[in-house]
Amino acid sequence: MKKVKFNVPQRAFTLVEMLVTLAVISLLMSIMLPCLGMAKKQCHATICRSNIRQIYIANTGYALNNNDFYVLAAKDLSSGSGGRHRWHGVRQSSGVSPDPEKNTFDPKKGPLKAYLQGGKVKECPAKVKYVEEGSLNAFEAGCGGYGYNAIGIGSRSYQYGFSNKAMRSSMKISEIRQASRKIMFTDTAFAQGFPQKSYIIEYSFCEPPNWVMDLGKGIEEVGEPQPSIHFRHLDKTTVVWCDGHITAESLDFITAKSPDFLSAANTETDEFKIGWFGPENNSLFRPK
């Protein structure tokens, strides 16, 4: 029996159908893209929590092997030009050399090298636009975007004020009161170049709302540093406390109480989401 072939006419898409299809695809993309962007940012925040936990574990491990003392924040910070030593590494110069390599911290010479994989602090995954590391203003390059509570944990500023003596000894685990309410590390950055051309650099310390100094009448909390806590993860900063728990905190204030603080600095720190959370005092930074 001979097979009969039927030619079925092929129907093409009409212009209207194509436009409708494109409109539906565009609508779906407009819905999905923000969700994908949010998911990516949440993923960055999760990785950041893991990174900051590793630094906490490293610092705790260091203390357990060093008579209960936490790692020093920067033992020569008060010696001029910022010094050569940080909790995350050591550099050849004190930060003023025209040779960028001499200004860059080497994590393999840092005090936490034995407690971190590869000896280096992992970088925060958020795409922060720091100034180029070769710049002399990038004198804190290498901290990974995380800052240490140098005032209350990494030094003895609450005993000796801002001095060489204070910088040469850190606090002990056993000396920290209410560890669940004392900051150890946060996300950090530092604004520079205002008011002409502002930018941010990596910064090794999370500064408290007030300086801690001995002005001849005992230890006082005076003035106000430029803020360095960076709220870069969905307008929140990652914080690891001295008991090891981690939180995400929202920015509460940036305005300096000190009249000497440049108004331009307040504008720029707001733009870069740099400021403080919690009370407008040093209660979250004080060891006791």
Secondary structure, 3 states (H helix, E strand, C coil): CCCCCCCCCCCCCCHHHHHHHHHHHHHHHHHHHHHHHHHHHHHHHHHHHHHHHHHHHHHHHHHHCCCCECCCCCCCHHHCCCCCEECCEECCCCCCCCCHHHHCCEHHHCCCHHHCHHHCCCCCCCCCCECCCCCCCCCCCCCCCEEECCCCCCCCHHHHCCCHHHHCCCCEHHHCCCHHHCEEEEEECEEECCCCCCEEECCCECCCCCEEEECCCCEEEECCCCCCEECCECCEEEEEECCCCEEEEECCECCCCCCCCCHHHHHHHHHCCEEECCCCCCCCCCCC
